[in-house]
Amino acid sequence: MSPSQLAAALFDFHAGQGPRQFTELALALVLSSLIGLEREARQKSAGLRTHTLVGVGSALFMEVSIHGFGALLGVDGVSLDPSRVAAQVVSGIGFIGGGLIFVRKDAVRGLTTAATIWLTCAIGMACGGGLPLLAIGCTAVHFLIVRGFSKVSDRIPSKPSLTRADLRVLYRPQHGLLGRMLELCTSSGFRVTDVQVDTGDEAAGSEAEVMLRLEGVAPTYPLVESVSELDGVRWVGLGRPADHTE
């Protein structure tokens, strides 16, 4: 094959790389850029460049899957399944999404951004697969979810956060006082997860100390006030629980 024939074959605008394919890539560029701009405006870990690259790359994979193997058609023993490339793109995008998710103690961050990357990939694939109306519609749905749903979720009452604290009480040992402290804790909406008592020297009449580890959603200061009003209580202190291994 002469160089001119090779160049003509490579740059054949009628073999899957014509105006339609470039238009589909351009649409993927525009739609993914819109999503990336929204993420960039919210200062997310994946912004304009990441989403644009994912959208255009996914569209290109679909173009290659549909048009890139046309030369093999008619060859004995060769069967083409364009959906195989699309399936691998869906699997591969999970690595990018997984890298955006961070877990810190009980908080998970980056799930929405990872899901947006996944959606951008799907929009790019729809553009490359010749489904522009679906791609545009899903882009509009993205903005409806991230902009509209956030206003709805803000109006939903959130579950009160769990409070953990150590209640330390210095008291004069007397019958039933510790039981009244525990009753006050439970009636105030707290669960007592640990009790540590230092009775001191009862024969010498010294004061005892108790540490109550609490969990609950109620405010702690009313409980401190109630415990301090009990007869025999000399001092009440409140602190954060110390790290310990269960």
Secondary structure in CASP SS format (residue, H / E / C, confidence):
PFRMAT SS
TARGET T0000
AUTHOR 0000-0000-0000
METHOD secondary structure of the structure
MODEL  1
M C 1.00
S C 1.00
P H 1.00
S H 1.00
Q H 1.00
L H 1.00
A H 1.00
A H 1.00
A H 1.00
L H 1.00
F C 1.00
D C 1.00
F C 1.00
H C 1.00
A C 1.00
G C 1.00
Q C 1.00
G C 1.00
P H 1.00
R H 1.00
Q H 1.00
F H 1.00
T H 1.00
E H 1.00
L H 1.00
A H 1.00
L H 1.00
A H 1.00
L H 1.00
V H 1.00
L H 1.00
S H 1.00
S H 1.00
L H 1.00
I H 1.00
G H 1.00
L H 1.00
E H 1.00
R H 1.00
E H 1.00
A H 1.00
R C 1.00
Q C 1.00
K C 1.00
S C 1.00
A C 1.00
G C 1.00
L H 1.00
R H 1.00
T H 1.00
H H 1.00
T H 1.00
L H 1.00
V H 1.00
G H 1.00
V H 1.00
G H 1.00
S H 1.00
A H 1.00
L H 1.00
F H 1.00
M H 1.00
E H 1.00
V H 1.00
S H 1.00
I H 1.00
H H 1.00
G C 1.00
F C 1.00
G H 1.00
A H 1.00
L H 1.00
L C 1.00
G C 1.00
V C 1.00
D C 1.00
G C 1.00
V C 1.00
S C 1.00
L C 1.00
D C 1.00
P C 1.00
S H 1.00
R H 1.00
V H 1.00
A H 1.00
A H 1.00
Q H 1.00
V H 1.00
V H 1.00
S H 1.00
G H 1.00
I H 1.00
G H 1.00
F H 1.00
I H 1.00
G H 1.00
G H 1.00
G C 1.00
L C 1.00
I C 1.00
F E 1.00
V E 1.00
R E 1.00
K C 1.00
D C 1.00
A E 1.00
V E 1.00
R E 1.00
G C 1.00
L H 1.00
T H 1.00
T H 1.00
A H 1.00
A H 1.00
T H 1.00
I H 1.00
W H 1.00
L H 1.00
T H 1.00
C H 1.00
A H 1.00
I H 1.00
G H 1.00
M H 1.00
A H 1.00
C H 1.00
G H 1.00
G C 1.00
G C 1.00
L C 1.00
P H 1.00
L H 1.00
L H 1.00
A H 1.00
I H 1.00
G H 1.00
C H 1.00
T H 1.00
A H 1.00
V H 1.00
H H 1.00
F H 1.00
L H 1.00
I H 1.00
V H 1.00
R H 1.00
G H 1.00
F H 1.00
S H 1.00
K H 1.00
V H 1.00
S H 1.00
D H 1.00
R H 1.00
I C 1.00
P C 1.00
S C 1.00
K C 1.00
P C 1.00
S C 1.00
L C 1.00
T E 1.00
R E 1.00
A E 1.00
D E 1.00
L E 1.00
R E 1.00
V E 1.00
L E 1.00
Y E 1.00
R C 1.00
P C 1.00
Q C 1.00
H C 1.00
G C 1.00
L H 1.00
L H 1.00
G H 1.00
R H 1.00
M H 1.00
L H 1.00
E H 1.00
L H 1.00
C H 1.00
T H 1.00
S H 1.00
S C 1.00
G C 1.00
F E 1.00
R E 1.00
V E 1.00
T E 1.00
D E 1.00
V E 1.00
Q E 1.00
V E 1.00
D E 1.00
T C 1.00
G C 1.00
D C 1.00
E C 1.00
A C 1.00
A C 1.00
G C 1.00
S C 1.00
E C 1.00
A E 1.00
E E 1.00
V E 1.00
M E 1.00
L E 1.00
R E 1.00
L E 1.00
E E 1.00
G E 1.00
V C 1.00
A C 1.00
P C 1.00
T C 1.00
Y H 1.00
P H 1.00
L H 1.00
V H 1.00
E H 1.00
S H 1.00
V H 1.00
S H 1.00
E C 1.00
L C 1.00
D C 1.00
G C 1.00
V E 1.00
R E 1.00
W E 1.00
V E 1.00
G E 1.00
L E 1.00
G E 1.00
R C 1.00
P C 1.00
A C 1.00
D C 1.00
H C 1.00
T C 1.00
E C 1.00
END
